[in-house]
Amino acid sequence: MATIELHPEQLASESAGAYAVRSGGPGPVVVPKGRYIDTAYAQLEQERLWPRVWQMAGLAADVETPGHWIEYRVGDQSFVVLRDLDGVLRAFHNVCSHRGFQLCSGSGSCDDGTLQCGYHGWRYDLDGAVREITSQRGFGTIDRADFSLRRVHVDSWAGLVFVNPALEPSETLAEFLGVLPDDLEIFALDQRTCAFRCTVTMAGNWKVTVDAFNEVYHLQGLHPQLMPFMDDVHTTYRVFDHGHSMMQIPLGVASPRLGGRTEEQIAAAFHECYTSMLGPKPGGELDLAARTARDYAVSAIRDRCAQGGLDLASLRDDQVLDDFHYLAFPNVVFNVHSEMHTVFRARPGATPHTSFFDFYVFHRLTPAGGGLIDGHRKGPQDHVEFPEGARVSEVLDQDLDGVARVHAGLRSAGIDHVVFADFECRLAAMHSELDRYVG
């Protein structure tokens, strides 16, 4: 019998095919659970996704000053993003070309305009060129150009820095983002200030986290306290090219799953959970003056922002009030409101069963309802590192607890795959785009 030998690339393709999204016909989209828990699939992502895709590396504010740098880690790779002395944004693989020592850790600044290796003292200019090779004579005849830091493509949008490690990316950041910048332009995300930032170590795959923030179906299970003023049933969805997507969640309307609620009950529940948006609830009984809770909330937000010096006249009422929720493939979620937004980022850990959840809160006004908060931003030195199971805020804690329980369930012998309904179309789009990279 003849023996058929497969090239490693063919074997990898066969392996990727076993994890592919399956759709078509009248049933739901089916996704094998192995793409969340198998080491083989995590390795495919490490080889085929992260080295080729544009990904958020940090905040532009962290490197707005020449000489400042930040480290970005994803899986087993580390990059350094910096602003050189001429003000040019640059990024490199975070590794000395001599013996592989990692040059940077965390964040910092280059007072002398160079990055210095802490192992043998080699120094690099901020354009990546090697400036000093200590005891160079001992290396014999070498071309210093061969020892420059390996560059990484870098660009910025919406106050965030993105990198792409590919030698020749197939598209620019603007081409990759597609409709997202135009869709979100009205919200002026780059005019907001980071007011809180943290990282939570997660017992769960990074994709379980992304899935959790791509649908509102879980509201009834994880967030019952939000249902009195958030309509999970009439949420609308849009799917874009490149795996990006969005949903608009109506606020100021009770979930139809609850049955009847008065407009006053809806407004009171909204005040209780979203004080930073509406302001504190007035004393005594709420008087909506024959308005719906939704109209009342729009007026409260416009008034609060006007008192702080922020005019929302350019925004429609739904843009003032609703939750505009975007995914920038593969792993960055924007949860956008009229004067504030949050950014969620999920990064793979050392195994398929671990990940890191990065959480950023941005405001244009002080959360207490005062004026603009420019000048009070949180920088890298304020970034909080939380251990697994840490408590951050009620809604976020519920979400992250849910992620851990989903991942634990996926390791059970009692399930082989997960399924997505039509209202989980954002999850299907994200995983289908992932197949385009990995498959």
GULO-313739 format. One line per field, with one value per residue (C-alpha): residue number from 1; residue in one letter; chain; x, y, z. Coordinates in steps of 0.001 Angstrom, whole numbers. Layout:
<sites>
resi (NUM:...)
resn (A:...)
chain (A:...)
X (X:...)
Y (Y:...)
Z (Z:...)
</sites>
This chain:
<sites>
resi (1:2:3:4:5:6:7:8:9:10:11:12:13:14:15:16:17:18:19:20:21:22:23:24:25:26:27:28:29:30:31:32:33:34:35:36:37:38:39:40:41:42:43:44:45:46:47:48:49:50:51:52:53:54:55:56:57:58:59:60:61:62:63:64:65:66:67:68:69:70:71:72:73:74:75:76:77:78:79:80:81:82:83:84:85:86:87:88:89:90:91:92:93:94:95:96:97:98:99:100:101:102:103:104:105:106:107:108:109:110:111:112:113:114:115:116:117:118:119:120:121:122:123:124:125:126:127:128:129:130:131:132:133:134:135:136:137:138:139:140:141:142:143:144:145:146:147:148:149:150:151:152:153:154:155:156:157:158:159:160:161:162:163:164:165:166:167:168:169:170:171:172:173:174:175:176:177:178:179:180:181:182:183:184:185:186:187:188:189:190:191:192:193:194:195:196:197:198:199:200:201:202:203:204:205:206:207:208:209:210:211:212:213:214:215:216:217:218:219:220:221:222:223:224:225:226:227:228:229:230:231:232:233:234:235:236:237:238:239:240:241:242:243:244:245:246:247:248:249:250:251:252:253:254:255:256:257:258:259:260:261:262:263:264:265:266:267:268:269:270:271:272:273:274:275:276:277:278:279:280:281:282:283:284:285:286:287:288:289:290:291:292:293:294:295:296:297:298:299:300:301:302:303:304:305:306:307:308:309:310:311:312:313:314:315:316:317:318:319:320:321:322:323:324:325:326:327:328:329:330:331:332:333:334:335:336:337:338:339:340:341:342:343:344:345:346:347:348:349:350:351:352:353:354:355:356:357:358:359:360:361:362:363:364:365:366:367:368:369:370:371:372:373:374:375:376:377:378:379:380:381:382:383:384:385:386:387:388:389:390:391:392:393:394:395:396:397:398:399:400:401:402:403:404:405:406:407:408:409:410:411:412:413:414:415:416:417:418:419:420:421:422:423:424:425:426:427:428:429:430:431:432:433:434:435:436:437:438:439)
resn (M:A:T:I:E:L:H:P:E:Q:L:A:S:E:S:A:G:A:Y:A:V:R:S:G:G:P:G:P:V:V:V:P:K:G:R:Y:I:D:T:A:Y:A:Q:L:E:Q:E:R:L:W:P:R:V:W:Q:M:A:G:L:A:A:D:V:E:T:P:G:H:W:I:E:Y:R:V:G:D:Q:S:F:V:V:L:R:D:L:D:G:V:L:R:A:F:H:N:V:C:S:H:R:G:F:Q:L:C:S:G:S:G:S:C:D:D:G:T:L:Q:C:G:Y:H:G:W:R:Y:D:L:D:G:A:V:R:E:I:T:S:Q:R:G:F:G:T:I:D:R:A:D:F:S:L:R:R:V:H:V:D:S:W:A:G:L:V:F:V:N:P:A:L:E:P:S:E:T:L:A:E:F:L:G:V:L:P:D:D:L:E:I:F:A:L:D:Q:R:T:C:A:F:R:C:T:V:T:M:A:G:N:W:K:V:T:V:D:A:F:N:E:V:Y:H:L:Q:G:L:H:P:Q:L:M:P:F:M:D:D:V:H:T:T:Y:R:V:F:D:H:G:H:S:M:M:Q:I:P:L:G:V:A:S:P:R:L:G:G:R:T:E:E:Q:I:A:A:A:F:H:E:C:Y:T:S:M:L:G:P:K:P:G:G:E:L:D:L:A:A:R:T:A:R:D:Y:A:V:S:A:I:R:D:R:C:A:Q:G:G:L:D:L:A:S:L:R:D:D:Q:V:L:D:D:F:H:Y:L:A:F:P:N:V:V:F:N:V:H:S:E:M:H:T:V:F:R:A:R:P:G:A:T:P:H:T:S:F:F:D:F:Y:V:F:H:R:L:T:P:A:G:G:G:L:I:D:G:H:R:K:G:P:Q:D:H:V:E:F:P:E:G:A:R:V:S:E:V:L:D:Q:D:L:D:G:V:A:R:V:H:A:G:L:R:S:A:G:I:D:H:V:V:F:A:D:F:E:C:R:L:A:A:M:H:S:E:L:D:R:Y:V:G)
chain (A:A:A:A:A:A:A:A:A:A:A:A:A:A:A:A:A:A:A:A:A:A:A:A:A:A:A:A:A:A:A:A:A:A:A:A:A:A:A:A:A:A:A:A:A:A:A:A:A:A:A:A:A:A:A:A:A:A:A:A:A:A:A:A:A:A:A:A:A:A:A:A:A:A:A:A:A:A:A:A:A:A:A:A:A:A:A:A:A:A:A:A:A:A:A:A:A:A:A:A:A:A:A:A:A:A:A:A:A:A:A:A:A:A:A:A:A:A:A:A:A:A:A:A:A:A:A:A:A:A:A:A:A:A:A:A:A:A:A:A:A:A:A:A:A:A:A:A:A:A:A:A:A:A:A:A:A:A:A:A:A:A:A:A:A:A:A:A:A:A:A:A:A:A:A:A:A:A:A:A:A:A:A:A:A:A:A:A:A:A:A:A:A:A:A:A:A:A:A:A:A:A:A:A:A:A:A:A:A:A:A:A:A:A:A:A:A:A:A:A:A:A:A:A:A:A:A:A:A:A:A:A:A:A:A:A:A:A:A:A:A:A:A:A:A:A:A:A:A:A:A:A:A:A:A:A:A:A:A:A:A:A:A:A:A:A:A:A:A:A:A:A:A:A:A:A:A:A:A:A:A:A:A:A:A:A:A:A:A:A:A:A:A:A:A:A:A:A:A:A:A:A:A:A:A:A:A:A:A:A:A:A:A:A:A:A:A:A:A:A:A:A:A:A:A:A:A:A:A:A:A:A:A:A:A:A:A:A:A:A:A:A:A:A:A:A:A:A:A:A:A:A:A:A:A:A:A:A:A:A:A:A:A:A:A:A:A:A:A:A:A:A:A:A:A:A:A:A:A:A:A:A:A:A:A:A:A:A:A:A:A:A:A:A:A:A:A:A:A:A:A:A:A:A:A:A:A:A:A:A:A:A:A:A:A:A:A:A:A:A:A:A:A:A:A:A:A:A:A:A:A:A:A:A:A:A:A:A:A)
X (0:1363:2177:940:3094:1604:3588:3349:1316:-1168:-1394:-2067:-4788:-6411:-6290:-7800:-10619:-11668:-12320:-14175:-17480:-20335:-23389:-26086:-29546:-32327:-30375:-28035:-24386:-22233:-18755:-16645:-15681:-12077:-11349:-11724:-9909:-7481:-3783:-3557:-6032:-4366:-1118:-2787:-3941:-443:987:-1688:-3809:-1760:1278:-976:-3817:-4114:-4585:-4869:-1529:-2334:-3442:-2071:-1903:693:3161:2257:5520:8752:10825:7902:7310:4883:5110:2342:2085:-79:443:4177:5044:6131:6339:7500:5562:7210:7327:10769:12446:11041:7507:7139:5141:7126:6885:9381:9643:10746:13985:17676:19277:22300:20996:17248:16950:13643:14447:11342:8807:5676:6128:8744:10727:14110:15879:18906:16925:17959:16688:19363:19581:19836:21875:24992:24441:23700:21879:19395:18210:14462:14254:15490:19084:21760:23818:26269:27502:29595:33008:32114:35638:35036:32319:34670:33435:29728:27286:25547:22468:21905:21351:18607:15421:12788:10093:6353:3728:1963:-862:-3489:-7228:-9745:-7058:-5690:-2470:-2663:157:454:3517:3261:6259:3883:314:-2351:-4073:-3524:-5205:-7773:-8586:-8811:-11154:-13495:-16700:-15881:-14207:-17059:-19699:-18129:-16950:-20007:-18999:-15533:-13850:-10427:-11653:-12301:-10001:-9093:-10516:-9896:-7841:-7159:-6281:-7938:-6354:-9001:-9636:-11049:-10147:-9948:-12697:-15150:-14725:-15211:-18324:-19754:-19539:-20927:-24506:-27201:-29007:-27355:-28991:-31827:-29393:-26416:-27795:-31427:-30922:-30524:-33700:-36067:-34492:-32684:-34439:-32598:-35378:-35417:-31655:-30523:-27400:-25085:-22229:-19420:-16445:-13303:-15300:-16288:-19847:-22118:-25362:-27534:-29193:-32205:-32069:-34878:-37182:-37909:-37175:-40407:-39500:-40567:-44125:-45673:-43612:-44661:-42545:-41716:-40478:-38304:-36797:-36175:-34357:-32294:-31238:-30311:-27877:-26646:-26126:-22977:-25030:-28300:-27093:-28507:-32197:-34194:-35664:-39260:-41393:-40126:-42196:-41794:-44239:-46161:-42954:-41773:-38837:-36785:-37563:-36954:-33534:-32500:-33336:-31475:-28341:-28430:-28915:-26128:-23706:-24693:-23997:-20527:-19835:-20519:-23079:-24750:-26805:-25087:-26365:-29761:-31792:-30921:-27213:-27551:-29145:-28544:-25626:-23718:-21640:-18879:-16371:-13085:-11975:-10523:-10628:-11483:-14982:-16197:-19187:-20105:-22414:-22816:-20184:-18391:-17318:-15492:-12976:-12637:-9677:-9193:-5677:-4612:-2641:6:-2566:-6006:-7498:-6100:-6376:-6148:-9060:-8087:-10697:-10576:-13144:-13196:-15159:-15497:-17005:-16113:-18231:-19764:-21237:-18811:-16802:-14447:-11833:-8961:-5726:-6879:-6307:-5056:-1698:241:1358:-2336:-3069:-4389:-3466:-6205:-5790:-8260:-11630:-11109:-14145:-14241:-17881:-21235:-22057:-18473:-18064:-21169:-19790:-16365:-17848:-19930:-16831:-15118:-18182:-18618:-14994:-15209:-18318:-16598:-14076:-16925:-17377:-21051:-20700:-19015:-19852:-21607:-24407:-25278:-28806:-29598:-29456:-25914:-24872:-21987:-20406:-20835:-19236:-16262:-15616:-16045:-13430:-11177:-11500:-10231:-6980:-6573:-8204)
Y (0:3402:5842:9414:11993:15371:18592:20262:23068:20511:18920:22324:22993:19657:20517:23957:22405:20275:23477:25396:27176:25165:26976:26658:25167:25989:25215:27358:28111:25399:26008:23095:23656:22708:26150:27431:24722:22822:23628:22791:25516:28048:27285:27945:31336:32081:31247:32593:35258:37411:37791:39063:41122:44750:44766:47352:47760:50559:54165:56923:59194:56879:57648:61212:62567:61960:59274:57588:53887:51130:47366:45326:41577:39092:35374:34741:37849:41224:44557:48023:51053:54471:58059:58926:62272:63658:62774:59754:56804:53566:49936:47074:43502:43845:41890:42693:41394:40085:37352:37904:39837:41737:45440:46893:45890:47855:51511:54209:56916:57147:60103:59794:58930:55270:51860:50000:46259:45449:42288:43354:47086:47279:50523:51288:54601:55149:54462:50934:51345:49919:52798:50943:47366:47047:45461:45310:44275:40870:40084:40325:41852:42651:44937:47005:47323:43585:44178:46813:46118:44412:46930:46422:48375:50898:53423:55056:55689:56918:57528:53990:52611:49579:47337:44697:42420:41214:42093:43377:43775:43137:46424:49653:50197:52473:49808:47148:49190:49807:51583:51832:55279:56832:55149:56377:59811:61553:60368:62010:59158:60773:63761:61636:61067:57741:57818:54199:51290:47764:44217:41127:37672:35319:31578:31386:31576:35052:34191:33314:36889:38361:36213:37442:41082:40530:39755:40997:37653:37008:40024:37933:35489:37551:41089:41017:44405:46008:44617:47274:49935:48024:46395:43178:41976:44904:45351:45775:44243:45014:42909:44485:43280:42023:40497:43859:44334:46427:46385:49242:48498:50720:52255:53855:51017:47941:44502:43012:39862:41639:42459:45806:48607:52193:54944:56150:52678:52512:55950:55161:51914:53761:56361:53636:51818:54634:57548:58634:59047:60590:62147:61360:60600:63636:63337:62198:60769:61170:63595:62797:65560:63142:62137:58609:57388:57486:61163:61987:60268:62081:65439:64523:63578:66668:68895:67238:67557:71179:72060:70555:72542:69775:70467:67327:69184:67276:63931:62430:61416:57738:58656:60570:57665:54231:51852:51742:48618:47805:45002:45771:42293:40267:41305:44950:46027:49637:50245:53796:56370:60056:61407:58262:54884:51786:49686:45951:43971:40210:38786:35132:33773:31063:28290:28117:28162:31538:35073:38703:41128:44789:47366:51129:53802:57115:60287:63804:65035:64190:61207:63436:65626:68521:70027:68486:66200:66960:66881:64221:61152:57834:56810:53528:54141:54084:50781:48280:44578:42414:38688:36068:36456:40091:42357:45480:46577:44809:44407:43687:41161:39343:39217:37940:35346:34202:33894:31659:29433:29123:28110:25588:24147:23846:21476:19119:15832:16694:19178:18940:22284:25594:27028:30586:31835:34478:37191:35995:36949:39050:35949:34009:36853:37077:33330:33157:35886:34002:30992:33183:33721:30326:27988)
Z (0:-962:1825:1433:3146:3960:4155:7603:6011:4685:8120:9644:7082:7830:11512:10925:8889:11845:13822:11104:11553:10047:8765:6136:6116:8545:11725:13844:13126:14714:16154:17473:21094:20335:18946:22512:24458:22181:22232:18520:17614:19918:18104:14750:16036:17281:13856:11525:13256:15607:13287:10459:11918:13024:16793:19538:21305:23756:24196:21969:25026:26574:23781:22838:24303:22346:24038:25791:25194:26168:25929:24296:24890:23016:23607:23706:21673:23005:21166:22115:20845:21139:19948:18614:19240:15971:17061:14771:16109:15823:16929:17111:18252:21863:21630:21510:18307:20220:22528:22637:25902:26095:26028:27677:30295:31128:30191:30465:28720:27029:28587:26285:23163:23095:24168:26112:26608:30304:29638:27737:27247:23520:22664:19902:18470:18559:14831:15593:14361:16624:18045:20279:20315:23444:22770:19072:18085:19643:17080:14127:10883:11059:9284:11968:9739:10233:13947:13803:15712:13589:12765:13199:11298:13532:13213:15415:15478:18074:20671:20328:18848:16566:15362:12657:12872:9248:7094:4420:5735:3134:4048:5924:9289:7636:5047:7752:9962:7035:8094:11814:11756:9759:11908:15143:14012:15477:18968:18863:20714:20460:22511:25590:28538:30129:33660:34685:33337:34508:33461:34908:34631:33273:33597:30090:26422:24894:22389:25165:26381:22903:22418:25726:24674:21171:22146:24519:24729:28110:29741:31164:32774:33953:34281:35453:37126:33673:32150:33609:31341:28564:25606:24742:22423:19981:19799:16185:14639:11734:10390:8354:6327:8089:10958:12457:13706:15900:17834:19051:22395:23168:26657:28579:27502:29623:28231:26856:28792:31999:31090:32018:33585:34119:32591:36123:37115:34025:34679:38345:37482:34871:37454:39928:37626:35371:37757:35908:32728:33986:37191:40653:40964:42169:45632:46025:43234:39683:37651:33941:32926:30680:28893:28258:30317:27140:26450:30114:30003:26802:28424:31612:29675:27460:30520:32497:29594:28915:32545:32121:28961:26456:23719:22331:19707:16884:18214:17512:20551:20076:19851:23115:24925:23412:23736:20435:20743:18207:17680:15947:14893:16398:20048:20796:21852:22013:24276:23215:24792:24066:26480:27663:26370:27485:25594:26257:24933:25297:24822:24751:27686:27885:27325:25656:29166:30204:28906:29915:29921:29560:30519:29854:30752:28868:29701:28345:31625:35187:36299:38991:36275:36398:33560:31036:32573:30218:32213:34665:32547:33876:32456:32498:36077:37102:35374:37928:37575:39081:39837:38680:40381:41378:41769:39576:39156:39395:35693:34660:37470:36251:32719:33737:36074:33117:30924:33495:33823:30043:29598:32423:30783:27410:28996:29923:28071:27913:25034:21620:20038:20605:18490:17459:16785:14180:16870:17652:14117:15407:16956:13716:11728:14079:14008:10224:9779:12169:9844:6993:8885:10504:7988)
</sites>
